[in-house]
């Protein structure tokens, strides 16, 4: 009989409180893909699923981020969250150049949540 002492998926979980709302944040590294779920506790859903990819335009052009809606509403405000998180975690030093983001926010996403979210993602780092 074999026993597994370590999980194959590296995951960390935290919470954010902003403007009287509480959000669950789960970061998972599956080896070949990173997944980040941010969900309003009241909503209890994965929300809109996005694929965020880091793309180099050329040696002098810098980096851009392609955000594709996989499931849910195709909302430019949600894409802002994807690009902000992509710019923060998809640095050249990490192996993965893309991640899946689930953003379950009940009403219009509040941009003031982004700095707190990025700080929380630093604490839940599973990608380096």
Secondary structure, DSSP 8 states (H G I E B T S, - for coil): -----S-SSEEEEEEEEETTEEEEEEEEE-SS-EEEEEEETTT-S--EEEEEEEEEEETTTEEEEEEEEEES---HHHHHHHHHHHHHH--TTSS--EEEEEEE-SSS--TTHHHHHHHHHHHT----
